[in-house]
């Protein structure tokens, strides 16, 4: 749990089981230094939380990463907490068990609601917040994604098939990338990028590893977000970075606009041609904006209201 994260495989360290009042919570922990709590999206788990932290920081050698498997994903049972507020309180228990006083919270996509709840409910534990392509309000799942989930549920029941599909995805990364990044030039540039390409390929492959154990949490997220009440973004006191692509067809750009209006200290990085995987297609721009929020001094370095909506022309360098 104290190894240098940069020396570990891209998929991250082996998970550990942490006892909480609600049961065993799974996470992967590595490194020393200012702590980052990384929260994955749909069809995720601790491995994808780790990838999120790896993507946002050019190096993790001086940071401690806590990469969670949210309830319903991998080794964390859904009974631990189905709602975003229950999950937020679970994160606090996890930090208590690990002896961590405060964290920079980073969340992607479906990790957004519980991250916002954590920042609002436990302000002394959250020194900064980074939301990437994040759901921050009521969300109806697009029909094509709901259809793919139904297909995944069937595939997960067939022994050996997910492993075969994982092998095929690794052999032909263009196939999965084409669905996530329809624009040919942007997709090719992303896959050729020495870091973004590897991160994206690893993410796509990871979904098919332990596929059956990623579905209960995803199904729960869809149900939770369809009935989501207004999240307490206005009570978030930590400085926040909100990263979102204007072309996101999974979580509309309006989510980013609304949460930025609500959070007193918020900065918006709007990516004009970015889709739902803007973290990878615009990795350099996102990383440059995010890294100051990951430091121990993040709160002190943003003492006043942050309102910078002029990042709209940012592009991958």
PyMOL commands that set and color helices and strands:
alter all, ss='L'
color gray80, all
select helices_A, chain A and resi 5-7+46-56+78-80+84-98+109-121+123-125+143-156+161-171+173-180+184-192+196-206+212-226+233-235+253-262+278-281+283-294
alter helices_A, ss='H'
color red, helices_A
select strands_A, chain A and resi 16-20+23-30+34-39+63-68+103-108+126-132+239-245+266-271
alter strands_A, ss='S'
color yellow, strands_A
deselect
rebuild
show_as cartoon
